[in-house]
């Protein structure tokens, strides 16, 4: 799944681990527009037990953390705020 947020493209990938007991979710964050086009932020990775949480909740949490990363990056760039 891919979303765009404040000029960044966030690509979220979710899969089960090798033992099929956890959800492994990763969000890659890359600049997509304008002045942030060349920016790549650190990826967000989370793992959750499959028995405790639904995959849609995992995706939602990773998307939220990725958006927070973008917001924190903008807060650290006073010229771009």
C-alpha positions as CSV (number, residue, x, y, z in Angstrom):
1,X,0.0,0.0,0.0
2,X,1.3,3.5,-0.8
3,X,0.1,6.9,0.5
4,X,1.4,10.4,0.0
5,X,1.8,12.7,2.9
6,X,3.3,16.3,2.9
7,X,5.3,15.6,-0.3
8,X,6.5,12.2,0.9
9,X,5.5,8.8,-0.5
10,X,5.1,6.1,2.2
11,X,5.1,2.5,1.0
12,X,3.8,0.0,3.5
13,X,4.5,-3.7,3.2
14,X,3.0,-6.3,5.6
15,X,3.7,-10.0,5.8
16,X,3.7,-12.9,8.2
17,X,7.0,-14.0,9.6
18,X,8.6,-17.4,8.8
19,X,6.8,-19.1,11.7
20,X,3.5,-17.5,10.8
21,X,3.1,-16.1,14.4
22,X,3.8,-12.4,13.8
23,X,3.0,-9.6,11.5
24,X,6.1,-7.9,10.1
25,X,5.3,-4.4,8.8
26,X,7.7,-2.0,7.2
27,X,7.1,1.5,5.8
28,X,9.7,3.1,3.5
29,X,9.5,6.9,3.3
30,X,10.9,8.8,0.3
31,X,10.4,12.4,-0.9
32,X,8.1,12.5,-3.9
33,X,7.5,16.2,-4.6
34,X,9.3,19.6,-4.7
35,X,12.0,20.3,-2.2
36,X,11.8,16.9,-0.5
37,X,12.3,14.9,-3.7
38,X,15.8,13.8,-2.8
39,X,15.0,13.1,0.9
40,X,14.8,9.5,2.2
41,X,13.8,9.1,5.8
42,X,14.6,6.0,7.9
43,X,12.1,3.2,7.5
44,X,9.6,2.3,10.2
45,X,9.5,-1.4,11.1
46,X,7.2,-3.0,13.6
47,X,6.4,-6.6,14.5
48,X,3.2,-7.7,16.3
49,X,1.9,-11.1,17.4
50,X,-0.9,-12.3,15.0
51,X,-3.0,-13.6,17.9
52,X,-3.1,-10.2,19.6
53,X,-3.9,-7.8,16.7
54,X,-5.5,-7.6,13.3
55,X,-3.4,-6.9,10.3
56,X,-5.3,-3.7,9.5
57,X,-4.5,-2.3,12.9
58,X,-0.8,-3.1,12.3
59,X,-0.9,-1.3,8.9
60,X,-2.7,1.7,10.6
61,X,-0.1,1.9,13.3
62,X,2.8,1.8,10.9
63,X,1.3,4.5,8.7
64,X,0.7,6.6,11.8
65,X,4.4,6.2,12.9
66,X,5.6,7.0,9.3
67,X,3.5,10.2,9.3
68,X,5.0,11.2,12.6
69,X,8.5,10.7,11.1
70,X,7.6,13.1,8.3
71,X,6.1,15.6,10.8
72,X,9.3,15.4,13.0
73,X,11.5,15.9,9.9
74,X,9.6,19.0,8.9
75,X,9.8,20.3,12.5
76,X,13.6,19.9,12.3
77,X,13.7,21.9,9.1
78,X,12.6,25.5,10.1
79,X,13.1,26.8,6.5
80,X,10.5,24.3,5.2
81,X,7.8,24.7,7.8
